[in-house]
């Protein structure tokens, strides 16, 4: 861990002291946690960014069944391979 000095407004320091006391922790720990959250929210190139960018990409496609239909087709195929008729299910 590296030591860093930061200038805070008086009101910021007072609020940090109050929060630290309520949480029974140090101001430094609160600042580190806040920095970690800020970094996580603003990090680019992460897997979450990739997921967000592709969300809804195929929503307008008509050739793709819903997940239930897809699973039903897979089960039917498996049952056919195992020679199980639909009456036996």
VMD Tcl script that draws the C-alpha trace (Angstrom):
set ca {
  {0.00 0.00 0.00}
  {1.29 3.48 -0.87}
  {0.74 6.58 1.21}
  {-1.00 9.47 -0.58}
  {-2.02 12.90 0.58}
  {-5.34 14.35 -0.53}
  {-6.81 17.79 0.04}
  {-10.39 17.70 1.33}
  {-12.93 20.42 1.94}
  {-13.65 20.95 5.63}
  {-17.17 19.58 5.16}
  {-15.82 16.46 3.43}
  {-13.41 15.76 6.27}
  {-16.13 16.24 8.89}
  {-18.47 13.85 7.07}
  {-15.71 11.26 6.68}
  {-14.90 11.49 10.38}
  {-18.58 11.07 11.25}
  {-19.04 8.08 8.92}
  {-15.82 6.46 10.15}
  {-16.98 6.79 13.74}
  {-20.41 5.33 12.94}
  {-18.86 2.41 11.06}
  {-16.13 1.93 13.66}
  {-13.41 2.13 11.01}
  {-10.79 4.57 9.79}
  {-11.25 7.44 7.36}
  {-8.56 5.85 5.21}
  {-10.57 2.64 4.90}
  {-13.65 4.58 3.83}
  {-11.64 6.53 1.24}
  {-10.10 3.31 -0.12}
  {-13.54 1.70 -0.39}
  {-14.93 4.77 -2.17}
  {-12.00 4.76 -4.60}
  {-12.49 1.05 -5.31}
  {-16.17 1.64 -6.08}
  {-15.34 4.59 -8.34}
  {-12.76 2.56 -10.24}
  {-15.15 -0.39 -10.65}
  {-17.90 1.86 -11.99}
  {-15.61 3.63 -14.45}
  {-13.42 0.78 -15.61}
  {-13.62 0.17 -19.35}
  {-12.85 -2.94 -21.29}
  {-14.21 -5.29 -18.65}
  {-16.37 -8.33 -19.21}
  {-19.34 -6.40 -17.84}
  {-18.82 -3.72 -20.50}
  {-18.82 -6.38 -23.19}
  {-22.05 -7.84 -21.83}
  {-23.69 -4.41 -21.67}
  {-22.67 -3.65 -25.26}
  {-24.20 -6.90 -26.56}
  {-27.37 -6.79 -24.49}
  {-30.40 -6.96 -26.77}
  {-28.28 -7.53 -29.87}
  {-30.54 -10.33 -31.16}
  {-33.85 -9.06 -29.78}
  {-35.39 -8.47 -33.24}
  {-34.40 -11.81 -34.75}
  {-37.33 -14.03 -35.73}
  {-35.33 -17.17 -36.44}
  {-34.38 -17.76 -32.81}
  {-36.80 -19.53 -30.47}
  {-37.31 -18.59 -26.88}
  {-35.28 -20.56 -24.37}
  {-38.17 -22.87 -23.45}
  {-38.67 -23.87 -27.09}
  {-34.96 -24.43 -27.49}
  {-34.80 -26.67 -24.41}
  {-37.90 -28.60 -25.52}
  {-36.29 -29.28 -28.91}
  {-33.10 -30.49 -27.24}
  {-35.02 -32.83 -24.97}
  {-37.01 -34.18 -27.91}
  {-33.78 -34.85 -29.78}
  {-32.24 -36.58 -26.76}
  {-35.34 -38.71 -26.29}
  {-35.28 -39.70 -29.96}
  {-31.67 -40.75 -29.59}
  {-32.60 -42.84 -26.58}
  {-35.64 -44.30 -28.42}
  {-38.10 -42.91 -25.93}
  {-41.46 -42.15 -27.46}
  {-43.36 -39.04 -26.43}
  {-46.03 -41.26 -24.84}
  {-43.50 -42.62 -22.34}
  {-42.41 -39.20 -21.05}
}
mol new
graphics top color blue
foreach p $ca { graphics top sphere $p radius 0.5 }
foreach p [lrange $ca 0 end-1] q [lrange $ca 1 end] { graphics top cylinder $p $q radius 0.2 }
display resetview
